[in-house]
Amino acid sequence: MFNIELKNVAKSYGENEVLHDINLSIEQGSFTAIVGRSGCGKSTLLRIIAKLEEASRGELAFSGEEAKEPKIRVMFQDDRLIPWKSVLHNINLGAVNKEVAKESLEKVGLIEKKSDWPDQLSGGQKQRIALARALASNPDILLFDEPLGALDALTRIEMQNLIEGLWEQQKFTSLLVTHDVTEAVRLADRVIVIDKGVIQLDQEIDLPRPRVRDEKFTHYEKKILDQILGG
C-alpha cells in the first residue's frame, strides 16, 4: 500500500500553467474525488500521478513500501478495449494468467461474456470489462478519469455500486476525477475542488456507507457546488 505525496507540483503547456503549486497527500487505501469545471486541471493532475505526464516542477512521491514502485492502473471514460480480442483476452492483458483474468471477470459479474467480442457488449458492460482488466493486475492505486461519464443514469448507478464494493473488498487507493458532484459525494471520503489550477476546497465526507441522499449528503453537495460555481 502506498501514500501519494505531491509537493509544489505545477504543470505548464508552453506559457499556459494549468496547475499551480499543488500540495496534496492522499492516504493509502482511501477514496478521494477531484471535481471542478472543465479545463481546471483535474485530469492533468491525475495523469501526472499516473506518470502519463511529467510535472513541470515540484515532486511526486509514493511512500509506504520500501524499494518498490506502486502498481498504478487508470480507468478512462473510453473503455480502450482491443476490438479483435475476446473479453477474456482483453482482461488477460493486465493479468498474471487466465485464471486471474477469469476471477477478475467474475468480480464484475460478466464471466458469461468471456468469449464475446467487445462490439457485442453494451457501454456499461464494456466499462465493467475495463474495470476487470484494471483489477486483474491487483493494483495498489486505481485512478478513474471520468469513467462513467458516457453511461446512462441507471448503468452509472450500477457501476458506482460495483466500484464502491470492490474498493471496500480490496482497499486499493482510489482517485476519481469527475464532473458529477453527487457521484463524488456518493463514492469518496474526501472531495477536492480544483479551480484555475489551484486547490480551492479539501472537504472530508463524513457519511456512513452505503450512502443515501439525505440532508447531510445534500449539505456536502451544496458546499462543493457553491465552491465550484462561485470560483
Secondary structure as a PSIPRED ss2 file (coil, helix, strand):
# PSIPRED VFORMAT (PSIPRED V4.0)

   1 M C   1.000  0.000  0.000
   2 F C   1.000  0.000  0.000
   3 N E   0.000  0.000  1.000
   4 I E   0.000  0.000  1.000
   5 E E   0.000  0.000  1.000
   6 L E   0.000  0.000  1.000
   7 K E   0.000  0.000  1.000
   8 N E   0.000  0.000  1.000
   9 V E   0.000  0.000  1.000
  10 A E   0.000  0.000  1.000
  11 K E   0.000  0.000  1.000
  12 S E   0.000  0.000  1.000
  13 Y E   0.000  0.000  1.000
  14 G C   1.000  0.000  0.000
  15 E C   1.000  0.000  0.000
  16 N E   0.000  0.000  1.000
  17 E E   0.000  0.000  1.000
  18 V E   0.000  0.000  1.000
  19 L E   0.000  0.000  1.000
  20 H E   0.000  0.000  1.000
  21 D E   0.000  0.000  1.000
  22 I E   0.000  0.000  1.000
  23 N E   0.000  0.000  1.000
  24 L E   0.000  0.000  1.000
  25 S E   0.000  0.000  1.000
  26 I E   0.000  0.000  1.000
  27 E C   1.000  0.000  0.000
  28 Q C   1.000  0.000  0.000
  29 G C   1.000  0.000  0.000
  30 S C   1.000  0.000  0.000
  31 F E   0.000  0.000  1.000
  32 T E   0.000  0.000  1.000
  33 A E   0.000  0.000  1.000
  34 I E   0.000  0.000  1.000
  35 V E   0.000  0.000  1.000
  36 G C   1.000  0.000  0.000
  37 R C   1.000  0.000  0.000
  38 S C   1.000  0.000  0.000
  39 G C   1.000  0.000  0.000
  40 C C   1.000  0.000  0.000
  41 G C   1.000  0.000  0.000
  42 K H   0.000  1.000  0.000
  43 S H   0.000  1.000  0.000
  44 T H   0.000  1.000  0.000
  45 L H   0.000  1.000  0.000
  46 L H   0.000  1.000  0.000
  47 R H   0.000  1.000  0.000
  48 I H   0.000  1.000  0.000
  49 I H   0.000  1.000  0.000
  50 A C   1.000  0.000  0.000
  51 K C   1.000  0.000  0.000
  52 L C   1.000  0.000  0.000
  53 E C   1.000  0.000  0.000
  54 E C   1.000  0.000  0.000
  55 A C   1.000  0.000  0.000
  56 S C   1.000  0.000  0.000
  57 R E   0.000  0.000  1.000
  58 G E   0.000  0.000  1.000
  59 E E   0.000  0.000  1.000
  60 L E   0.000  0.000  1.000
  61 A E   0.000  0.000  1.000
  62 F E   0.000  0.000  1.000
  63 S E   0.000  0.000  1.000
  64 G C   1.000  0.000  0.000
  65 E C   1.000  0.000  0.000
  66 E C   1.000  0.000  0.000
  67 A C   1.000  0.000  0.000
  68 K C   1.000  0.000  0.000
  69 E C   1.000  0.000  0.000
  70 P C   1.000  0.000  0.000
  71 K C   1.000  0.000  0.000
  72 I E   0.000  0.000  1.000
  73 R E   0.000  0.000  1.000
  74 V E   0.000  0.000  1.000
  75 M E   0.000  0.000  1.000
  76 F E   0.000  0.000  1.000
  77 Q C   1.000  0.000  0.000
  78 D C   1.000  0.000  0.000
  79 D C   1.000  0.000  0.000
  80 R C   1.000  0.000  0.000
  81 L C   1.000  0.000  0.000
  82 I C   1.000  0.000  0.000
  83 P C   1.000  0.000  0.000
  84 W C   1.000  0.000  0.000
  85 K C   1.000  0.000  0.000
  86 S C   1.000  0.000  0.000
  87 V H   0.000  1.000  0.000
  88 L H   0.000  1.000  0.000
  89 H H   0.000  1.000  0.000
  90 N H   0.000  1.000  0.000
  91 I H   0.000  1.000  0.000
  92 N H   0.000  1.000  0.000
  93 L C   1.000  0.000  0.000
  94 G C   1.000  0.000  0.000
  95 A C   1.000  0.000  0.000
  96 V C   1.000  0.000  0.000
  97 N C   1.000  0.000  0.000
  98 K H   0.000  1.000  0.000
  99 E H   0.000  1.000  0.000
 100 V H   0.000  1.000  0.000
 101 A H   0.000  1.000  0.000
 102 K H   0.000  1.000  0.000
 103 E H   0.000  1.000  0.000
 104 S H   0.000  1.000  0.000
 105 L H   0.000  1.000  0.000
 106 E H   0.000  1.000  0.000
 107 K H   0.000  1.000  0.000
 108 V C   1.000  0.000  0.000
 109 G C   1.000  0.000  0.000
 110 L C   1.000  0.000  0.000
 111 I H   0.000  1.000  0.000
 112 E H   0.000  1.000  0.000
 113 K H   0.000  1.000  0.000
 114 K C   1.000  0.000  0.000
 115 S C   1.000  0.000  0.000
 116 D C   1.000  0.000  0.000
 117 W C   1.000  0.000  0.000
 118 P H   0.000  1.000  0.000
 119 D H   0.000  1.000  0.000
 120 Q H   0.000  1.000  0.000
 121 L C   1.000  0.000  0.000
 122 S C   1.000  0.000  0.000
 123 G H   0.000  1.000  0.000
 124 G H   0.000  1.000  0.000
 125 Q H   0.000  1.000  0.000
 126 K H   0.000  1.000  0.000
 127 Q H   0.000  1.000  0.000
 128 R H   0.000  1.000  0.000
 129 I H   0.000  1.000  0.000
 130 A H   0.000  1.000  0.000
 131 L H   0.000  1.000  0.000
 132 A H   0.000  1.000  0.000
 133 R H   0.000  1.000  0.000
 134 A H   0.000  1.000  0.000
 135 L H   0.000  1.000  0.000
 136 A C   1.000  0.000  0.000
 137 S C   1.000  0.000  0.000
 138 N C   1.000  0.000  0.000
 139 P C   1.000  0.000  0.000
 140 D C   1.000  0.000  0.000
 141 I E   0.000  0.000  1.000
 142 L E   0.000  0.000  1.000
 143 L E   0.000  0.000  1.000
 144 F E   0.000  0.000  1.000
 145 D E   0.000  0.000  1.000
 146 E C   1.000  0.000  0.000
 147 P C   1.000  0.000  0.000
 148 L C   1.000  0.000  0.000
 149 G C   1.000  0.000  0.000
 150 A C   1.000  0.000  0.000
 151 L C   1.000  0.000  0.000
 152 D C   1.000  0.000  0.000
 153 A H   0.000  1.000  0.000
 154 L H   0.000  1.000  0.000
 155 T H   0.000  1.000  0.000
 156 R H   0.000  1.000  0.000
 157 I H   0.000  1.000  0.000
 158 E H   0.000  1.000  0.000
 159 M H   0.000  1.000  0.000
 160 Q H   0.000  1.000  0.000
 161 N H   0.000  1.000  0.000
 162 L H   0.000  1.000  0.000
 163 I H   0.000  1.000  0.000
 164 E H   0.000  1.000  0.000
 165 G H   0.000  1.000  0.000
 166 L H   0.000  1.000  0.000
 167 W H   0.000  1.000  0.000
 168 E H   0.000  1.000  0.000
 169 Q H   0.000  1.000  0.000
 170 Q H   0.000  1.000  0.000
 171 K C   1.000  0.000  0.000
 172 F C   1.000  0.000  0.000
 173 T E   0.000  0.000  1.000
 174 S E   0.000  0.000  1.000
 175 L E   0.000  0.000  1.000
 176 L E   0.000  0.000  1.000
 177 V E   0.000  0.000  1.000
 178 T C   1.000  0.000  0.000
 179 H C   1.000  0.000  0.000
 180 D C   1.000  0.000  0.000
 181 V H   0.000  1.000  0.000
 182 T H   0.000  1.000  0.000
 183 E H   0.000  1.000  0.000
 184 A H   0.000  1.000  0.000
 185 V H   0.000  1.000  0.000
 186 R H   0.000  1.000  0.000
 187 L H   0.000  1.000  0.000
 188 A C   1.000  0.000  0.000
 189 D C   1.000  0.000  0.000
 190 R E   0.000  0.000  1.000
 191 V E   0.000  0.000  1.000
 192 I E   0.000  0.000  1.000
 193 V E   0.000  0.000  1.000
 194 I E   0.000  0.000  1.000
 195 D E   0.000  0.000  1.000
 196 K C   1.000  0.000  0.000
 197 G C   1.000  0.000  0.000
 198 V E   0.000  0.000  1.000
 199 I E   0.000  0.000  1.000
 200 Q E   0.000  0.000  1.000
 201 L E   0.000  0.000  1.000
 202 D E   0.000  0.000  1.000
 203 Q E   0.000  0.000  1.000
 204 E E   0.000  0.000  1.000
 205 I C   1.000  0.000  0.000
 206 D C   1.000  0.000  0.000
 207 L C   1.000  0.000  0.000
 208 P C   1.000  0.000  0.000
 209 R C   1.000  0.000  0.000
 210 P C   1.000  0.000  0.000
 211 R C   1.000  0.000  0.000
 212 V C   1.000  0.000  0.000
 213 R C   1.000  0.000  0.000
 214 D C   1.000  0.000  0.000
 215 E H   0.000  1.000  0.000
 216 K H   0.000  1.000  0.000
 217 F H   0.000  1.000  0.000
 218 T H   0.000  1.000  0.000
 219 H H   0.000  1.000  0.000
 220 Y H   0.000  1.000  0.000
 221 E H   0.000  1.000  0.000
 222 K H   0.000  1.000  0.000
 223 K H   0.000  1.000  0.000
 224 I H   0.000  1.000  0.000
 225 L H   0.000  1.000  0.000
 226 D H   0.000  1.000  0.000
 227 Q H   0.000  1.000  0.000
 228 I H   0.000  1.000  0.000
 229 L H   0.000  1.000  0.000
 230 G H   0.000  1.000  0.000
 231 G C   1.000  0.000  0.000
